[in-house]
Amino acid sequence: MLAWAEDGSKAMRRIFTSFADEEKGPELHNLTTATIRQVAVGVIGIAFLTATIFGAVIALAGVPAAALLTVVALVFAITQLPVTIIAIVAVAMLWSNTDGSTVHNAIFSVLIIAASLVDNILKPMVLGRGLSVPMPVVLIGAIGGMMSGGILGMFIGAAFLTAGYQVFMKWVEAENEKGQPKEKAKLEDKETSATS
């Protein structure tokens, strides 16, 4: 894929320019590229990190079937389901199937639940970073896209919603700029009539 990345990027920039104009086309192209990168890091990367930390903690705790639970946690994290569900199952297995002491089980129960919540802390910090779009817009696009189109839909949905948000906000700004000269003219007319 990377062998054709530069040619593909040039082609996409030309397509964006033909749909918009010379000024907005490259801007939308850059925004879409940055959105796809942020979704890859913010959703897939953080899901992998969450599953890795969760898997390490349950393996250290001695939970049976730790590898299987880690894979299920990764799938849950990618599909934006709460990993805490798997953590509760792991805690139940820890208390029922291991020979650890009460102190051991209590400490690892807290650590397992904390490890399942890593994505809730990291995702807001990473997902919207470097974009001029609020993080909830990117997240809603990623989740909606994944619900309708699977893993590929996650990137398409986030890119479309982010680009749509940018276009909409540019339109709002343009409309406000059109309305401001008229308001200024009305205010100036009122001021001149009041002084005379």
Backbone as a chain_set.jsonl record, in Angstrom:
{"seq": "MLAWAEDGSKAMRRIFTSFADEEKGPELHNLTTATIRQVAVGVIGIAFLTATIFGAVIALAGVPAAALLTVVALVFAITQLPVTIIAIVAVAMLWSNTDGSTVHNAIFSVLIIAASLVDNILKPMVLGRGLSVPMPVVLIGAIGGMMSGGILGMFIGAAFLTAGYQVFMKWVEAENEKGQPKEKAKLEDKETSATS", "coords": {"N": [[0.827, -1.208, 0.0], [1.959, 1.219, 0.766], [3.715, 1.66, -1.284], [2.335, 2.887, -3.315], [1.5, 5.188, -2.141], [2.243, 7.936, -2.391], [1.508, 8.624, -5.037], [-1.202, 8.058, -4.862], [-1.982, 9.928, -2.954], [-1.542, 12.343, -4.34], [-3.434, 12.036, -6.394], [-5.816, 11.979, -4.916], [-5.747, 14.549, -3.847], [-6.089, 16.056, -6.173], [-8.675, 15.257, -6.817], [-10.154, 16.216, -4.605], [-9.69, 18.938, -5.014], [-10.999, 19.335, -7.438], [-13.619, 18.87, -6.675], [-14.04, 20.873, -4.753], [-12.403, 23.793, -4.538], [-9.39, 25.566, -5.558], [-8.41, 26.538, -3.168], [-9.873, 25.386, -0.984], [-9.827, 22.643, -1.532], [-7.155, 21.325, -1.156], [-7.048, 21.813, 1.599], [-9.224, 20.324, 2.643], [-8.339, 17.81, 1.845], [-5.994, 17.496, 3.386], [-7.18, 17.577, 5.925], [-8.799, 15.274, 5.88], [-6.859, 13.271, 5.595], [-5.42, 13.629, 8.002], [-7.463, 13.014, 9.8], [-7.982, 10.28, 9.297], [-5.535, 9.217, 10.076], [-5.548, 9.924, 12.808], [-7.756, 8.465, 13.712], [-6.812, 5.9, 13.277], [-4.684, 5.812, 15.104], [-5.991, 6.661, 17.458], [-8.168, 4.903, 17.831], [-7.625, 2.162, 16.927], [-4.935, 1.911, 17.792], [-5.059, 2.628, 20.557], [-6.881, 0.735, 21.405], [-5.365, -1.591, 21.065], [-3.3, -1.036, 22.908], [-4.773, -0.918, 25.311], [-5.744, -3.575, 25.439], [-3.303, -4.92, 25.634], [-2.237, -4.004, 28.105], [-4.302, -4.857, 29.794], [-4.203, -7.634, 29.327], [-1.624, -8.206, 30.327], [-1.952, -7.643, 33.05], [-3.957, -9.496, 33.837], [-2.627, -11.845, 33.296], [-0.467, -11.714, 35.076], [-1.939, -11.831, 37.401], [-2.764, -14.404, 37.407], [-5.033, -15.407, 36.201], [-7.067, -17.874, 34.732], [-7.019, -18.838, 31.257], [-5.976, -16.446, 30.173], [-4.87, -15.483, 27.769], [-6.93, -15.872, 25.88], [-8.927, -14.218, 26.972], [-7.62, -11.787, 26.641], [-7.555, -11.483, 23.839], [-10.308, -11.329, 23.33], [-10.82, -8.982, 24.747], [-9.385, -7.189, 23.15], [-10.901, -7.26, 20.774], [-13.307, -6.248, 21.778], [-12.447, -3.665, 22.525], [-11.717, -2.545, 20.038], [-14.177, -2.554, 18.736], [-15.469, -0.674, 20.204], [-16.845, -1.419, 22.476], [-17.392, -1.751, 26.017], [-14.511, -2.706, 27.755], [-14.599, -3.349, 30.322], [-16.585, -5.204, 30.793], [-15.396, -7.649, 30.1], [-13.431, -7.505, 31.998], [-14.86, -7.829, 34.369], [-15.661, -10.478, 34.089], [-13.096, -11.626, 34.166], [-12.32, -10.958, 36.787], [-14.223, -12.418, 38.232], [-13.412, -15.006, 37.506], [-10.882, -14.941, 38.651], [-11.432, -14.865, 41.406], [-12.784, -17.252, 41.712], [-11.319, -19.401, 40.62], [-8.624, -19.436, 41.328], [-5.839, -19.951, 43.595], [-5.075, -17.862, 45.144], [-4.437, -15.5, 47.832], [-6.774, -13.573, 49.85], [-6.01, -10.886, 49.933], [-4.263, -10.74, 47.719], [-6.098, -11.341, 45.614], [-7.899, -9.199, 45.921], [-6.298, -6.933, 45.419], [-5.473, -7.431, 42.752], [-7.959, -7.492, 41.548], [-8.783, -4.82, 41.632], [-6.731, -3.747, 40.039], [-7.235, -5.043, 37.593], [-9.768, -4.026, 36.848], [-9.036, -1.322, 36.666], [-7.179, -1.464, 34.554], [-8.873, -2.085, 32.472], [-10.066, 0.294, 31.98], [-8.329, 1.983, 30.717], [-8.525, 2.908, 28.058], [-10.579, 4.784, 28.238], [-9.368, 6.962, 29.351], [-7.158, 7.567, 27.701], [-8.187, 7.793, 25.057], [-9.795, 10.26, 24.703], [-7.668, 12.082, 24.919], [-6.011, 11.528, 22.746], [-7.535, 11.214, 20.368], [-8.719, 13.586, 19.187], [-6.519, 15.182, 18.859], [-4.441, 17.456, 17.173], [-6.265, 18.024, 15.225], [-8.669, 20.299, 13.843], [-11.172, 19.838, 14.675], [-13.749, 18.959, 16.935], [-13.249, 16.337, 19.376], [-15.523, 14.609, 19.973], [-16.92, 14.608, 17.508], [-15.231, 13.2, 15.754], [-15.143, 10.742, 17.091], [-17.879, 9.952, 17.108], [-18.277, 9.704, 14.36], [-16.476, 7.607, 13.825], [-17.539, 5.48, 15.368], [-20.178, 5.283, 14.345], [-19.588, 4.762, 11.643], [-18.306, 2.295, 11.905], [-20.378, 0.725, 12.861], [-22.005, 0.619, 10.651], [-20.332, -0.175, 8.542], [-18.269, -1.879, 9.352], [-14.791, -2.532, 10.145], [-13.405, -1.022, 8.168], [-15.343, 0.891, 7.693], [-15.126, 2.39, 9.989], [-13.009, 4.175, 9.576], [-13.853, 5.479, 7.245], [-16.323, 6.586, 8.029], [-15.53, 8.366, 10.097], [-13.85, 10.086, 8.641], [-15.634, 11.183, 6.713], [-17.589, 12.426, 8.373], [-16.005, 14.26, 9.751], [-14.939, 15.835, 7.659], [-17.363, 16.777, 6.639], [-18.256, 18.247, 8.843], [-16.287, 20.246, 8.914], [-16.748, 21.518, 6.424], [-19.355, 22.424, 6.838], [-18.95, 24.207, 9.015], [-17.268, 26.084, 7.79], [-19.056, 27.123, 5.927], [-20.93, 28.294, 7.681], [-19.307, 30.27, 8.848], [-18.763, 31.801, 6.548], [-21.334, 32.709, 5.899], [-21.865, 34.258, 8.164], [-19.913, 36.219, 7.861], [-20.869, 37.452, 5.562], [-23.214, 38.57, 6.536], [-22.325, 40.391, 8.459], [-21.238, 42.875, 7.31], [-23.628, 44.125, 6.497], [-24.943, 44.491, 8.933], [-23.107, 46.178, 10.181], [-23.318, 48.405, 8.504], [-25.97, 49.166, 9.005], [-25.77, 49.846, 11.706], [-23.991, 52.001, 11.506], [-25.571, 53.792, 10.032], [-27.599, 54.26, 11.907], [-26.09, 55.514, 13.912], [-25.194, 57.852, 12.58], [-27.657, 59.061, 12.023], [-28.534, 59.522, 14.593], [-26.636, 61.304, 15.586], [-27.059, 63.493, 13.948]], "CA": [[0.0, 0.0, 0.0], [2.794, 2.406, 0.854], [4.422, 1.861, -2.551], [1.512, 3.775, -4.144], [0.93, 6.213, -1.259], [2.454, 9.299, -2.895], [0.657, 8.814, -6.219], [-2.582, 8.081, -4.389], [-2.211, 11.206, -2.282], [-1.666, 13.379, -5.385], [-4.717, 11.838, -7.078], [-6.888, 12.403, -4.011], [-5.709, 16.014, -3.754], [-6.721, 16.579, -7.393], [-10.116, 15.001, -6.723], [-10.705, 17.18, -3.65], [-9.636, 20.256, -5.636], [-12.047, 19.426, -8.46], [-14.913, 18.964, -5.999], [-14.137, 22.156, -4.059], [-11.664, 24.754, -5.366], [-7.94, 25.524, -5.331], [-8.093, 26.864, -1.779], [-10.496, 24.464, -0.031], [-9.525, 21.26, -1.865], [-6.021, 20.816, -0.38], [-7.365, 21.878, 3.027], [-10.057, 19.158, 2.943], [-7.489, 16.627, 1.683], [-5.15, 17.4, 4.587], [-8.045, 17.263, 7.053], [-9.203, 13.868, 5.774], [-5.668, 12.464, 5.884], [-5.149, 13.719, 9.442], [-8.54, 12.309, 10.506], [-7.767, 8.833, 9.177], [-4.387, 8.881, 10.927], [-5.936, 10.028, 14.208], [-8.633, 7.335, 14.021], [-5.953, 4.71, 13.358], [-3.957, 5.856, 16.381], [-6.89, 6.844, 18.583], [-9.08, 3.782, 18.033], [-6.921, 0.881, 16.825], [-3.742, 1.936, 18.643], [-5.426, 2.624, 21.968], [-7.487, -0.576, 21.671], [-4.251, -2.531, 21.223], [-2.634, -0.713, 24.162], [-5.661, -1.339, 26.399], [-5.744, -5.04, 25.502], [-1.983, -5.352, 26.098], [-2.15, -3.755, 29.551], [-5.278, -5.741, 30.425], [-3.664, -8.99, 29.254], [-0.482, -8.332, 31.239], [-2.434, -7.659, 34.431], [-4.64, -10.76, 34.159], [-1.62, -12.915, 33.289], [0.242, -11.611, 36.355], [-2.866, -12.228, 38.469], [-2.94, -15.846, 37.349], [-6.383, -15.747, 35.737], [-7.034, -18.892, 33.676], [-7.396, -18.414, 29.892], [-5.631, -15.027, 30.045], [-4.658, -15.144, 26.351], [-8.247, -15.78, 25.245], [-9.578, -13.002, 27.472], [-6.942, -10.64, 26.041], [-8.035, -11.363, 22.454], [-11.695, -10.841, 23.411], [-10.728, -7.577, 25.158], [-8.964, -6.424, 21.972], [-12.07, -7.138, 19.885], [-14.235, -5.32, 22.435], [-11.9, -2.308, 22.469], [-11.799, -2.058, 18.659], [-15.583, -2.316, 18.405], [-15.928, 0.375, 21.119], [-17.622, -1.97, 23.585], [-16.586, -1.593, 27.235], [-13.635, -3.808, 28.145], [-14.945, -3.647, 31.712], [-17.388, -6.44, 30.798], [-14.421, -8.746, 30.151], [-12.735, -7.382, 33.279], [-15.718, -8.426, 35.401], [-15.518, -11.934, 33.913], [-11.758, -11.993, 34.647], [-12.331, -10.865, 38.25], [-14.982, -13.58, 38.722], [-12.549, -16.182, 37.35], [-9.797, -14.799, 39.619], [-11.914, -15.223, 42.742], [-13.327, -18.613, 41.799], [-10.46, -20.462, 40.092], [-7.208, -19.364, 41.721], [-5.548, -20.248, 44.99], [-4.468, -16.684, 45.75], [-5.021, -15.023, 49.088], [-7.79, -12.525, 49.705], [-5.306, -9.631, 49.627], [-3.83, -10.877, 46.317], [-7.264, -11.236, 44.728], [-8.471, -7.852, 46.022], [-5.398, -5.999, 44.715], [-5.534, -7.659, 41.312], [-9.302, -7.126, 41.084], [-8.734, -3.368, 41.381], [-5.845, -3.511, 38.887], [-7.9, -5.52, 36.376], [-10.789, -3.033, 36.497], [-8.328, -0.104, 36.238], [-6.588, -1.714, 33.233], [-9.938, -2.083, 31.467], [-10.507, 1.678, 31.782], [-7.229, 2.767, 30.128], [-8.958, 3.589, 26.831], [-11.418, 5.936, 28.585], [-8.484, 8.08, 29.68], [-6.275, 7.913, 26.581], [-8.886, 8.117, 23.804], [-10.059, 11.7, 24.55], [-6.432, 12.851, 24.773], [-5.344, 11.245, 21.481], [-8.386, 11.169, 19.183], [-8.913, 14.868, 18.523], [-5.281, 15.953, 18.876], [-3.918, 17.806, 15.865], [-7.356, 18.326, 14.302], [-9.469, 21.467, 14.212], [-12.517, 19.295, 14.837], [-13.884, 18.41, 18.287], [-13.08, 14.892, 19.501], [-16.771, 13.84, 19.828], [-17.29, 14.466, 16.093], [-14.416, 12.114, 15.213], [-15.554, 9.495, 17.746], [-19.208, 9.574, 16.609], [-18.08, 9.232, 12.988], [-15.813, 6.296, 13.858], [-18.471, 4.466, 15.88], [-21.256, 5.121, 13.358], [-19.04, 4.1, 10.462], [-18.034, 0.898, 12.201], [-21.662, 0.03, 12.973], [-22.589, 0.414, 9.321], [-19.422, -0.725, 7.549], [-17.182, -2.676, 9.905], [-13.517, -1.872, 10.468], [-13.14, -0.003, 7.156], [-16.322, 1.955, 7.913], [-14.671, 3.233, 11.09], [-12.186, 5.254, 9.011], [-14.665, 6.236, 6.283], [-17.306, 7.379, 8.774], [-14.857, 9.476, 10.775], [-13.365, 11.045, 7.638], [-16.777, 11.887, 6.127], [-18.213, 13.305, 9.354], [-15.07, 15.347, 10.038], [-14.933, 16.728, 6.492], [-18.678, 17.431, 6.61], [-18.27, 19.245, 9.918], [-15.453, 21.368, 8.478], [-17.449, 22.237, 5.347], [-20.487, 23.109, 7.456], [-18.474, 25.34, 9.801], [-16.793, 27.108, 6.837], [-20.261, 27.751, 5.381], [-21.467, 29.155, 8.732], [-18.425, 31.441, 8.942], [-18.962, 32.628, 5.352], [-22.636, 33.37, 6.029], [-21.729, 35.295, 9.192], [-19.135, 37.321, 7.287], [-21.761, 38.179, 4.638], [-24.201, 39.319, 7.315], [-21.715, 41.419, 9.288], [-21.181, 44.209, 6.695], [-24.957, 44.732, 6.508], [-25.205, 44.934, 10.295], [-22.262, 47.343, 10.432], [-23.893, 49.53, 7.767], [-27.171, 49.592, 9.735], [-25.322, 50.536, 12.915], [-23.427, 53.298, 11.119], [-26.699, 54.662, 9.668], [-28.249, 54.667, 13.143], [-25.211, 56.456, 14.596], [-25.206, 59.126, 11.861], [-28.969, 59.698, 12.206], [-28.63, 59.947, 15.998], [-25.79, 62.496, 15.773], [-27.606, 64.625, 13.206]], "C": [[0.862, 1.259, 0.0], [3.56, 2.682, -0.439], [3.664, 2.847, -3.435], [0.976, 4.96, -3.34], [1.072, 7.617, -1.837], [1.574, 9.589, -4.103], [-0.815, 8.889, -5.812], [-2.93, 9.392, -3.713], [-2.374, 12.342, -3.291], [-3.009, 13.271, -6.099], [-5.875, 12.313, -6.202], [-6.916, 13.918, -3.857], [-6.353, 16.647, -4.991], [-8.234, 16.389, -7.353], [-10.771, 15.994, -5.769], [-10.739, 18.585, -4.259], [-10.722, 20.406, -6.691], [-13.435, 19.502, -7.83], [-15.099, 20.326, -5.334], [-13.515, 23.232, -4.946], [-10.188, 24.689, -4.967], [-7.571, 25.786, -3.872], [-8.612, 25.796, -0.814], [-10.141, 23.004, -0.286], [-8.342, 20.692, -1.082], [-6.273, 20.819, 1.127], [-8.215, 20.672, 3.445], [-9.257, 17.863, 2.824], [-6.617, 16.416, 2.918], [-5.971, 17.014, 5.813], [-8.445, 15.793, 7.05], [-8.037, 12.941, 6.1], [-5.369, 12.45, 7.381], [-6.206, 12.966, 10.244], [-8.32, 10.811, 10.469], [-6.589, 8.401, 10.04], [-4.772, 8.908, 12.408], [-6.869, 8.894, 14.614], [-7.805, 6.059, 14.153], [-5.214, 4.666, 14.688], [-4.932, 5.844, 17.551], [-7.814, 5.678, 18.841], [-8.313, 2.469, 18.034], [-5.728, 0.844, 17.777], [-4.076, 1.859, 20.117], [-6.115, 1.32, 22.339], [-6.398, -1.627, 21.89], [-3.526, -2.3, 22.547], [-3.467, -1.166, 25.365], [-5.642, -2.852, 26.56], [-4.405, -5.566, 26.018], [-1.842, -5.178, 27.608], [-3.084, -4.7, 30.304], [-4.76, -7.177, 30.454], [-2.5, -9.207, 30.204], [-0.943, -8.441, 32.684], [-3.112, -8.988, 34.754], [-3.671, -11.94, 34.115], [-0.83, -12.914, 34.6], [-0.642, -12.071, 37.519], [-3.073, -13.737, 38.498], [-4.334, -16.277, 36.945], [-6.277, -16.808, 34.652], [-7.522, -18.306, 32.346], [-7.116, -16.927, 29.671], [-5.452, -14.614, 28.592], [-5.992, -14.972, 25.628], [-8.975, -14.517, 25.685], [-8.938, -11.739, 26.884], [-7.406, -10.415, 24.605], [-9.467, -10.827, 22.435], [-11.71, -9.365, 23.817], [-10.3, -6.693, 23.995], [-10.126, -6.213, 21.018], [-13.073, -6.154, 20.472], [-13.74, -3.883, 22.311], [-11.984, -1.733, 21.059], [-13.236, -1.721, 18.289], [-16.247, -1.316, 19.341], [-16.924, -0.131, 22.154], [-16.767, -1.869, 24.845], [-15.802, -2.851, 27.597], [-13.922, -4.211, 29.594], [-15.805, -4.903, 31.824], [-16.466, -7.65, 30.898], [-13.672, -8.711, 31.477], [-13.554, -8.005, 34.408], [-15.655, -9.95, 35.318], [-14.166, -12.394, 34.456], [-11.684, -11.956, 36.168], [-13.093, -12.051, 38.85], [-14.153, -14.855, 38.622], [-11.401, -16.15, 38.362], [-10.237, -15.277, 40.999], [-12.34, -16.684, 42.837], [-12.312, -19.71, 41.45], [-9.007, -20.415, 40.537], [-7.058, -19.633, 43.211], [-4.93, -19.054, 45.707], [-5.171, -16.284, 47.034], [-6.053, -13.936, 48.81], [-7.148, -11.193, 49.337], [-4.848, -9.628, 48.166], [-5.006, -10.664, 45.374], [-7.866, -9.832, 44.75], [-7.613, -6.844, 45.257], [-5.51, -6.181, 43.211], [-6.925, -7.376, 40.742], [-9.352, -5.639, 40.748], [-7.88, -3.07, 40.158], [-6.488, -3.94, 37.574], [-8.958, -4.516, 35.92], [-10.13, -1.745, 36.002], [-7.733, -0.28, 34.846], [-7.654, -1.688, 32.139], [-10.423, -0.671, 31.14], [-9.443, 2.574, 31.147], [-7.702, 3.541, 28.896], [-9.849, 4.792, 27.12], [-10.587, 7.168, 28.907], [-7.701, 8.535, 28.449], [-7.022, 8.38, 25.338], [-9.226, 9.598, 23.671], [-8.796, 12.528, 24.349], [-5.844, 12.696, 23.373], [-6.234, 11.517, 20.269], [-8.519, 12.51, 18.471], [-7.66, 15.714, 18.42], [-4.792, 16.218, 17.458], [-4.986, 18.104, 14.836], [-8.086, 19.565, 14.787], [-10.934, 21.077, 14.366], [-12.626, 18.739, 16.25], [-13.81, 16.885, 18.304], [-14.396, 14.128, 19.386], [-17.209, 13.644, 18.377], [-16.529, 13.295, 15.47], [-14.878, 10.776, 15.786], [-16.911, 9.025, 17.247], [-19.102, 9.063, 15.182], [-17.454, 7.85, 12.953], [-16.779, 5.202, 14.31], [-19.601, 4.217, 14.884], [-20.78, 4.413, 12.1], [-18.779, 2.631, 10.699], [-19.335, 0.098, 12.329], [-22.254, -0.264, 11.605], [-21.657, -0.292, 8.348], [-18.245, -1.505, 8.083], [-15.933, -1.849, 10.151], [-13.195, -0.775, 9.453], [-14.095, 1.18, 7.326], [-15.93, 2.895, 9.034], [-13.88, 4.425, 10.555], [-13.005, 6.126, 8.063], [-15.651, 7.141, 7.006], [-16.679, 8.579, 9.451], [-14.39, 10.526, 9.781], [-14.52, 11.848, 7.051], [-17.399, 12.86, 7.124], [-17.311, 14.49, 9.673], [-15.026, 16.347, 8.887], [-16.262, 17.475, 6.388], [-18.793, 18.513, 7.663], [-17.467, 20.474, 9.504], [-16.145, 22.198, 7.4], [-18.604, 23.044, 5.925], [-20.026, 24.339, 8.234], [-17.916, 26.451, 8.911], [-17.978, 27.858, 6.237], [-20.864, 28.704, 6.407], [-20.631, 30.422, 8.867], [-18.622, 32.38, 7.755], [-20.289, 33.383, 5.429], [-22.584, 34.485, 7.071], [-20.954, 36.494, 8.671], [-19.972, 38.123, 6.301], [-22.732, 39.067, 5.402], [-23.6, 40.459, 8.111], [-21.606, 42.775, 8.606], [-22.542, 44.907, 6.691], [-25.291, 45.265, 7.893], [-24.382, 46.171, 10.636], [-22.83, 48.578, 9.733], [-25.136, 50.057, 8.479], [-26.794, 50.355, 10.993], [-24.763, 51.917, 12.595], [-24.534, 54.271, 10.734], [-27.423, 55.157, 10.905], [-27.42, 55.709, 13.876], [-25.223, 57.826, 13.921], [-26.545, 59.83, 12.027], [-29.127, 60.186, 13.645], [-27.804, 61.205, 16.226], [-26.356, 63.718, 15.034], [-28.932, 65.012, 13.832]], "O": [[0.545, 2.24, -0.673], [4.004, 3.807, -0.669], [4.278, 3.568, -4.222], [0.086, 5.667, -3.813], [0.129, 8.406, -1.782], [0.966, 10.655, -4.196], [-1.578, 9.688, -6.355], [-4.035, 9.91, -3.873], [-3.238, 13.204, -3.124], [-3.651, 14.284, -6.378], [-6.8, 12.968, -6.683], [-7.989, 14.511, -3.749], [-7.069, 17.642, -4.885], [-8.986, 17.255, -7.801], [-11.822, 16.553, -6.081], [-11.694, 19.333, -4.05], [-11.306, 21.48, -6.83], [-14.333, 20.13, -8.39], [-16.201, 20.874, -5.349], [-14.06, 23.545, -6.004], [-9.792, 23.863, -4.145], [-6.541, 25.311, -3.395], [-7.88, 25.349, 0.07], [-10.151, 22.2, 0.646], [-8.496, 19.675, -0.404], [-5.784, 19.95, 1.848], [-7.957, 20.064, 4.484], [-9.461, 16.929, 3.599], [-6.513, 15.303, 3.433], [-5.522, 16.223, 6.643], [-8.432, 15.14, 8.093], [-8.208, 11.943, 6.799], [-5.099, 11.397, 7.959], [-5.886, 12.346, 11.258], [-8.453, 10.138, 11.491], [-6.633, 7.342, 10.667], [-4.376, 8.028, 13.173], [-6.789, 8.407, 15.742], [-8.06, 5.235, 15.032], [-5.125, 3.615, 15.323], [-4.735, 5.112, 18.521], [-8.217, 5.472, 19.985], [-8.339, 1.737, 19.023], [-5.532, -0.141, 18.489], [-3.445, 1.104, 20.857], [-5.96, 0.84, 23.462], [-6.502, -2.454, 22.796], [-3.175, -3.258, 23.234], [-2.932, -1.728, 26.321], [-5.536, -3.361, 27.676], [-4.371, -6.55, 26.757], [-1.386, -6.084, 28.305], [-2.706, -5.274, 31.326], [-4.861, -7.859, 31.474], [-2.391, -10.266, 30.822], [-0.4, -9.231, 33.456], [-2.878, -9.555, 35.821], [-3.871, -12.93, 34.82], [-0.556, -13.971, 35.168], [-0.15, -12.63, 38.499], [-3.511, -14.285, 39.51], [-4.78, -17.37, 37.294], [-5.472, -16.66, 33.732], [-8.342, -17.387, 32.327], [-7.92, -16.228, 29.055], [-5.841, -13.509, 28.215], [-6.162, -14.032, 24.85], [-9.573, -13.823, 24.863], [-9.623, -10.742, 26.654], [-7.627, -9.274, 24.199], [-9.799, -9.97, 21.617], [-12.51, -8.586, 23.301], [-10.789, -5.572, 23.857], [-10.319, -5.11, 20.508], [-13.626, -5.323, 19.752], [-14.526, -2.981, 22.022], [-12.291, -0.552, 20.897], [-13.491, -0.726, 17.611], [-17.462, -1.127, 19.28], [-17.75, 0.634, 22.653], [-15.54, -1.898, 24.756], [-16.376, -3.932, 27.727], [-13.528, -5.292, 30.032], [-15.758, -5.594, 32.842], [-16.716, -8.567, 31.681], [-13.318, -9.757, 32.021], [-12.996, -8.639, 35.304], [-15.603, -10.633, 36.341], [-14.084, -13.423, 35.127], [-11.059, -12.823, 36.779], [-12.665, -12.623, 39.853], [-14.175, -15.688, 39.527], [-10.991, -17.192, 38.873], [-9.509, -16.001, 41.678], [-12.27, -17.287, 43.908], [-12.434, -20.834, 41.937], [-8.226, -21.284, 40.151], [-8.017, -19.553, 43.978], [-4.326, -19.216, 46.767], [-6.314, -16.66, 47.295], [-6.183, -13.448, 47.687], [-7.688, -10.45, 48.517], [-5.023, -8.635, 47.459], [-4.907, -9.88, 44.43], [-8.297, -9.327, 43.713], [-8.139, -6.0, 44.531], [-5.628, -5.203, 42.472], [-7.048, -7.052, 39.56], [-9.892, -5.244, 39.715], [-8.252, -2.24, 39.328], [-6.31, -3.278, 36.551], [-9.034, -4.192, 34.735], [-10.597, -1.14, 35.037], [-7.773, 0.647, 34.037], [-7.367, -1.31, 31.003], [-11.111, -0.464, 30.14], [-9.631, 3.787, 31.05], [-7.326, 4.698, 28.709], [-9.878, 5.733, 26.327], [-11.056, 8.295, 28.749], [-7.59, 9.731, 28.182], [-6.547, 9.271, 24.633], [-8.972, 10.169, 22.611], [-8.836, 13.563, 23.684], [-5.238, 13.636, 22.858], [-5.747, 12.0, 19.247], [-8.437, 12.553, 17.243], [-7.72, 16.849, 17.946], [-4.738, 15.303, 16.636], [-4.665, 18.407, 13.687], [-8.123, 19.851, 15.984], [-11.826, 21.91, 14.202], [-11.685, 18.104, 16.727], [-14.251, 16.224, 17.364], [-14.411, 13.072, 18.753], [-17.808, 12.619, 18.049], [-17.111, 12.49, 14.742], [-14.992, 9.791, 15.056], [-17.094, 7.836, 16.987], [-19.765, 8.089, 14.825], [-17.85, 7.009, 12.146], [-16.832, 4.127, 13.712], [-19.942, 3.067, 14.609], [-21.484, 3.563, 11.555], [-18.997, 1.806, 9.813], [-19.385, -1.072, 11.948], [-22.928, -1.277, 11.419], [-22.128, -0.945, 7.417], [-17.303, -1.774, 7.338], [-15.998, -0.634, 10.341], [-12.751, 0.305, 9.845], [-13.706, 2.331, 7.127], [-16.337, 4.057, 9.049], [-14.056, 5.551, 11.021], [-12.879, 7.35, 8.068], [-15.806, 8.31, 6.655], [-17.22, 9.684, 9.394], [-14.515, 11.724, 10.038], [-14.409, 13.065, 6.903], [-17.705, 13.998, 6.766], [-17.797, 15.607, 9.847], [-15.07, 17.558, 9.106], [-16.284, 18.668, 6.085], [-19.361, 19.575, 7.41], [-17.902, 21.606, 9.712], [-16.132, 23.428, 7.451], [-18.813, 24.2, 5.556], [-20.64, 25.4, 8.128], [-18.068, 27.63, 9.23], [-17.922, 29.075, 6.057], [-21.27, 29.81, 6.052], [-21.175, 31.519, 8.986], [-18.647, 33.599, 7.92], [-20.36, 34.558, 5.068], [-23.19, 35.54, 6.881], [-21.277, 37.639, 8.986], [-19.814, 39.34, 6.203], [-23.038, 40.179, 4.972], [-24.306, 41.421, 8.415], [-21.863, 43.781, 9.268], [-22.619, 46.124, 6.857], [-25.852, 46.352, 8.027], [-24.871, 47.095, 11.286], [-22.826, 49.67, 10.3], [-25.337, 51.269, 8.55], [-27.401, 51.375, 11.32], [-25.021, 52.883, 13.313], [-24.457, 55.453, 11.069], [-27.822, 56.32, 10.972], [-27.965, 56.679, 14.404], [-25.259, 58.851, 14.602], [-26.587, 61.053, 12.157], [-29.806, 61.187, 13.875], [-28.22, 62.085, 16.979], [-26.144, 64.852, 15.462], [-29.582, 65.95, 13.37]]}, "num_chains": 1, "name": "protein.A"}
